[in-house]
Amino acid sequence: MTALADRPAAPTRARTPRRAPVRRLHPRVRRGLDYLLMGTVTLLFASPILYMFIGSLKPDDQVLDGLAGFVPRHLSLDNYADVFARFDDPSTGYFLDFLGTSVIVTGVVVLGGLVVNSLAAYSLARLRWRGRDAVLVLVLALAVLPFEAIAVPLFYLLNDFRNTLAVQSVPLVANAFSVFLFYSFFLKLPKEIEEAGRMDGAGPLRIFVQIIVPMSKPVFATVAILSFLTQWGMFLWPVLMVNDPAVRPLPLAISVYQGQPPFAWGDIMAFGVMMVLPMLVVFLVFQRWFVRSVATTGLKG
């Protein structure tokens, strides 16, 4: 009995207080908060575009009103008519010429880039030839090189071809980043379908056109959208190579327009809307394939 009484008592485990049960939000409340968050973020990103659209329809003295500029009042299309009226002379150029130049240059870069870059990526991803690995390393190195790094060498190389549509478009057709996007997508395509085409007697070009291209619509749409957005807003290359108003693209034209007094902010907003509108239309048309491509890449990556 004495031994048991002298034995030290076992340490008692401290009781941790129980956590209060987490109350889950009602699905409707949670859905409402999700919509509120998404609406706030959407409004935050869309506010500059909305401000520009409303400002293009207001008189000049009411455009720069801060937050009051979002309030639509005294709306009219006079600013759009003023843009066409101010660009109605050979010395200033014509707005339709600016628009036509941007459409032609962007069309050549996008369509030519889809053909050239996809064929280059197909040869790197699916064909075996000597020096392929070295070329692939070179393409990856060029993909991370900014255009500003090669703009000056290109300027001196093509200085004799200034003020032409060709010099604004042809040097930009081949794009290392687009080749990398196509290459990454082509690597994930099953080889069995390609081998079945070879057993039917099809060559590499026929396999590419009839098998690979129909299976690769999402990446073609993605490259087309990214190339269009990049080229439509291209400013550095035109400002180096173009000083003739007849072949001036829209980004260069609006920069010249902004620097000429009198500063009519309503006209500038209207010019900006007419420049941005084609980009929004192209994105809305192709956004389904763009989202599908991003989602597919995420699942496979």
C-alpha positions as CSV (number, residue, x, y, z in Angstrom):
1,M,0.0,0.0,0.0
2,T,2.9,2.3,0.8
3,A,4.5,1.7,-2.6
4,L,1.3,2.5,-4.4
5,A,0.8,5.7,-2.4
6,D,4.4,6.9,-3.1
7,R,4.0,6.3,-6.9
8,P,3.7,9.6,-8.7
9,A,0.3,10.1,-10.4
10,A,0.1,9.7,-14.2
11,P,0.0,13.0,-16.0
12,T,-3.5,13.8,-17.1
13,R,-4.0,14.8,-20.8
14,A,-5.3,18.3,-21.1
15,R,-8.6,18.5,-22.8
16,T,-8.7,20.6,-25.9
17,P,-11.8,22.7,-26.3
18,R,-14.1,21.5,-29.0
19,R,-14.3,23.6,-32.1
20,A,-17.7,25.0,-33.0
21,P,-19.2,23.3,-36.0
22,V,-18.6,25.3,-39.2
23,R,-21.9,26.4,-40.6
24,R,-22.0,26.1,-44.3
25,L,-23.6,28.8,-46.3
26,H,-26.8,28.1,-48.0
27,P,-26.2,27.2,-51.7
28,R,-28.1,30.2,-52.9
29,V,-26.2,32.5,-50.6
30,R,-22.9,31.0,-51.8
31,R,-23.9,31.3,-55.4
32,G,-24.9,34.9,-54.9
33,L,-21.5,35.7,-53.3
34,D,-19.8,34.0,-56.3
35,Y,-21.8,36.1,-58.8
36,L,-21.1,39.2,-56.7
37,L,-17.3,38.5,-56.8
38,M,-17.3,37.7,-60.5
39,G,-19.4,40.7,-61.3
40,T,-17.0,43.0,-59.3
41,V,-13.9,41.6,-61.0
42,T,-15.6,41.8,-64.5
43,L,-16.6,45.4,-63.9
44,L,-13.1,46.3,-62.7
45,F,-11.5,45.0,-65.9
46,A,-14.2,46.2,-68.2
47,S,-14.4,49.7,-66.7
48,P,-11.8,51.3,-69.1
49,I,-13.5,49.9,-72.1
50,L,-16.9,51.0,-70.8
51,Y,-15.5,54.5,-70.1
52,M,-14.2,54.7,-73.6
53,F,-17.5,53.6,-75.2
54,I,-19.5,56.1,-73.2
55,G,-16.9,58.9,-73.7
56,S,-17.0,58.4,-77.5
57,L,-20.7,59.3,-77.4
58,K,-20.4,62.5,-75.2
59,P,-19.3,66.1,-76.0
60,D,-15.6,66.9,-75.5
61,D,-16.1,69.0,-72.3
62,Q,-17.9,66.1,-70.6
63,V,-15.5,63.2,-71.4
64,L,-12.9,63.7,-68.6
65,D,-15.3,63.9,-65.7
66,G,-13.8,61.2,-63.6
67,L,-16.4,58.8,-62.2
68,A,-19.1,61.0,-63.6
69,G,-17.9,60.0,-67.1
70,F,-19.6,56.7,-66.7
71,V,-23.0,58.5,-66.6
72,P,-24.4,58.6,-70.1
73,R,-25.9,61.9,-71.0
74,H,-26.2,64.0,-74.2
75,L,-25.2,61.0,-76.3
76,S,-24.6,61.4,-80.0
77,L,-22.4,60.0,-82.9
78,D,-20.8,63.4,-83.7
79,N,-17.4,62.3,-82.5
80,Y,-17.3,59.5,-85.0
81,A,-18.3,61.9,-87.8
82,D,-15.5,64.3,-86.6
83,V,-12.9,61.5,-86.9
84,F,-13.8,60.8,-90.6
85,A,-13.9,64.6,-91.2
86,R,-10.4,65.2,-89.8
87,F,-9.0,62.3,-91.8
88,D,-10.1,63.5,-95.2
89,D,-6.9,64.7,-96.8
90,P,-3.8,63.1,-98.3
91,S,-1.6,64.9,-95.8
92,T,-3.4,63.4,-92.8
93,G,-4.5,60.2,-94.5
94,Y,-7.9,58.5,-94.5
95,F,-9.4,56.5,-91.7
96,L,-10.5,53.7,-94.1
97,D,-6.9,53.5,-95.4
98,F,-5.7,53.0,-91.8
99,L,-8.3,50.4,-91.2
100,G,-7.5,48.6,-94.5
101,T,-3.8,48.6,-93.8
102,S,-4.4,47.0,-90.3
103,V,-6.7,44.4,-91.8
104,I,-4.3,43.4,-94.6
105,V,-1.2,43.3,-92.4
106,T,-2.9,41.4,-89.6
107,G,-4.5,39.0,-92.0
108,V,-1.2,38.2,-93.7
109,V,0.5,37.7,-90.3
110,V,-2.3,35.6,-88.8
111,L,-3.1,33.4,-91.8
112,G,0.6,33.1,-93.0
113,G,1.6,32.4,-89.4
114,L,-0.9,29.6,-89.0
115,V,0.5,27.8,-92.1
116,V,4.2,28.5,-91.6
117,N,4.4,28.0,-87.8
118,S,2.2,24.9,-87.7
119,L,4.2,23.2,-90.5
120,A,7.4,24.0,-88.6
121,A,6.0,22.6,-85.4
122,Y,4.7,19.5,-87.1
123,S,8.2,18.7,-88.5
124,L,9.8,19.2,-85.1
125,A,7.2,17.2,-83.2
126,R,6.3,14.3,-85.5
127,L,9.2,13.9,-88.0
128,R,12.7,12.6,-87.5
129,W,15.5,14.4,-89.3
130,R,19.1,15.4,-88.6
131,G,19.6,18.5,-86.6
132,R,16.0,18.5,-85.3
133,D,17.1,18.8,-81.7
134,A,19.4,21.8,-82.4
135,V,16.6,23.6,-84.3
136,L,14.2,22.9,-81.4
137,V,16.6,24.4,-78.9
138,L,17.0,27.5,-81.2
139,V,13.2,27.9,-81.4
140,L,12.8,27.7,-77.6
141,A,15.5,30.3,-77.2
142,L,13.9,32.6,-79.7
143,A,10.5,32.1,-78.0
144,V,11.7,34.0,-74.9
145,L,13.4,36.7,-76.9
146,P,11.3,40.0,-76.9
147,F,10.7,41.6,-80.3
148,E,12.4,44.8,-79.1
149,A,15.7,42.9,-79.1
150,I,15.6,42.2,-82.8
151,A,13.7,45.3,-83.9
152,V,16.8,47.4,-84.6
153,P,18.7,44.7,-86.6
154,L,15.5,44.2,-88.6
155,F,15.2,47.9,-89.2
156,Y,18.7,48.2,-90.7
157,L,18.2,44.9,-92.7
158,L,14.9,46.1,-94.3
159,N,15.5,49.8,-94.5
160,D,15.1,49.8,-98.3
161,F,11.6,48.4,-98.1
162,R,10.1,51.0,-95.8
163,N,6.5,52.3,-96.3
164,T,5.2,49.1,-97.8
165,L,2.6,46.6,-96.6
166,A,5.1,43.7,-97.1
167,V,7.7,45.0,-94.7
168,Q,5.0,45.4,-92.0
169,S,3.7,41.9,-92.4
170,V,6.2,39.3,-93.9
171,P,9.0,39.6,-91.3
172,L,6.4,38.9,-88.5
173,V,4.8,35.8,-90.1
174,A,7.3,33.3,-88.5
175,N,6.9,33.4,-84.7
176,A,8.9,31.1,-82.4
177,F,6.2,31.3,-79.6
178,S,3.5,30.1,-82.0
179,V,5.8,27.3,-83.1
180,F,6.2,26.3,-79.5
181,L,2.4,26.3,-78.9
182,F,1.8,24.1,-81.9
183,Y,4.8,21.8,-81.0
184,S,3.4,21.3,-77.5
185,F,0.0,20.4,-78.8
186,F,1.2,18.1,-81.6
187,L,3.3,16.1,-79.1
188,K,0.2,15.0,-77.3
189,L,-1.6,13.6,-80.3
190,P,-1.8,9.8,-80.5
191,K,0.7,8.2,-82.9
192,E,-1.7,5.4,-83.8
193,I,-3.8,7.7,-86.0
194,E,-0.8,8.9,-87.8
195,E,0.5,5.4,-88.3
196,A,-2.9,4.4,-89.8
197,G,-2.5,7.2,-92.3
198,R,0.9,5.9,-93.3
199,M,-0.5,2.4,-93.8
200,D,-3.0,3.9,-96.2
201,G,-0.2,5.4,-98.2
202,A,-0.5,9.0,-97.1
203,G,2.7,11.1,-97.0
204,P,3.6,13.6,-94.2
205,L,1.9,16.6,-95.9
206,R,-1.3,14.7,-96.5
207,I,-1.3,13.4,-92.9
208,F,-0.8,16.9,-91.7
209,V,-3.6,18.4,-93.8
210,Q,-6.2,15.6,-93.4
211,I,-5.5,14.2,-89.9
212,I,-3.5,16.6,-87.8
213,V,-5.2,19.9,-88.7
214,P,-8.8,18.7,-88.1
215,M,-7.7,17.3,-84.7
216,S,-6.0,20.6,-83.7
217,K,-8.7,23.2,-84.1
218,P,-8.3,24.5,-80.5
219,V,-4.6,25.3,-80.8
220,F,-5.1,26.8,-84.2
221,A,-7.8,29.1,-82.7
222,T,-5.6,30.0,-79.8
223,V,-2.6,30.9,-82.0
224,A,-4.9,32.9,-84.3
225,I,-6.4,34.9,-81.4
226,L,-3.0,35.6,-79.8
227,S,-1.4,36.5,-83.2
228,F,-4.4,38.8,-84.0
229,L,-4.3,40.6,-80.7
230,T,-0.5,41.1,-80.9
231,Q,-0.4,42.2,-84.5
232,W,-3.5,44.5,-84.3
233,G,-2.0,46.5,-81.5
234,M,1.6,46.4,-82.9
235,F,3.2,49.8,-82.6
236,L,7.0,49.5,-82.4
237,W,7.5,48.0,-85.8
238,P,5.2,50.4,-87.7
239,V,6.7,53.5,-86.0
240,L,10.2,52.3,-87.2
241,M,9.2,51.4,-90.8
242,V,6.3,53.7,-91.7
243,N,6.1,57.5,-92.2
244,D,3.7,57.6,-95.2
245,P,0.0,58.2,-94.1
246,A,-1.2,56.0,-97.0
247,V,0.2,52.8,-95.4
248,R,-0.2,53.8,-91.7
249,P,-1.9,51.2,-89.5
250,L,-4.4,52.1,-86.8
251,P,-2.1,52.1,-83.7
252,L,0.3,54.5,-85.4
253,A,-2.5,56.6,-86.7
254,I,-4.1,57.1,-83.3
255,S,-0.7,58.0,-81.7
256,V,-0.3,60.7,-84.4
257,Y,-3.8,61.8,-83.9
258,Q,-3.4,62.2,-80.1
259,G,-0.5,64.5,-80.5
260,Q,-2.1,66.9,-82.9
261,P,-4.0,70.0,-81.4
262,P,-6.7,70.7,-80.8
263,F,-7.1,67.8,-78.3
264,A,-10.7,66.6,-78.9
265,W,-11.0,63.8,-76.3
266,G,-14.4,62.7,-77.6
267,D,-12.8,62.1,-81.1
268,I,-9.9,60.3,-79.5
269,M,-12.3,58.0,-77.7
270,A,-14.3,57.4,-80.9
271,F,-11.1,56.5,-82.7
272,G,-10.2,54.1,-79.9
273,V,-13.6,52.4,-80.1
274,M,-13.3,51.9,-83.8
275,M,-9.8,50.4,-83.2
276,V,-10.8,48.1,-80.4
277,L,-14.1,46.9,-81.8
278,P,-12.6,44.4,-84.3
279,M,-10.5,42.8,-81.5
280,L,-13.6,42.2,-79.4
281,V,-15.5,40.7,-82.4
282,V,-12.7,38.3,-83.2
283,F,-12.3,37.3,-79.6
284,L,-16.1,36.7,-79.2
285,V,-16.1,34.6,-82.4
286,F,-13.2,32.4,-81.5
287,Q,-13.4,32.4,-77.7
288,R,-15.1,29.0,-77.5
289,W,-12.1,27.2,-79.1
290,F,-9.8,29.4,-77.1
291,V,-11.3,28.4,-73.8
292,R,-11.5,24.7,-74.9
293,S,-7.8,24.8,-75.8
294,V,-6.8,26.3,-72.4
295,A,-9.0,23.7,-70.5
296,T,-7.6,20.8,-72.5
297,T,-4.0,21.9,-71.9
298,G,-4.7,22.1,-68.2
299,L,-6.1,18.6,-68.1
300,K,-3.3,17.1,-70.0
301,G,-0.5,19.1,-68.4
